[in-house]
Amino acid sequence: MGLRKIADRVIHTSLGGAASRVVNRSLHHLGLQIDRVSPELRALPSYNIKTVLDIGASYGDFLLRARPFLPGPFFHCFEPLPELYASLQEVVRRDSRAKA
């Protein structure tokens, strides 16, 4: 049984989100990440998007998840909460086609 299948089973136990965080943190130390990709994200390239406005961008999680599917568009990310905005700025600094 592969690592992804094992992790998937652990994540779907009664522990739910807590198990997911433990597994992902453990795998992160090995340079691995388990991430589910929704059909909506996979469909994004078909829309020929030029600009993305991410209102309530939080930590920049949408930017991180969507960027592999949308390498070209510029992302304008807005977050009003200062503690979240600081984290968002760190994510945006690593992306030349994004601004917080």
Secondary structure, 3 states (H helix, E strand, C coil): CCHHHHHHHHHCCCCCHHHHHHHHHHHHCCCCCCCCCCHHHHHHHHHCCCEEEEECCCCCHHHHHHCCCCCCCEEEEECCCHHHHHHHHHHHHCCCCEEC
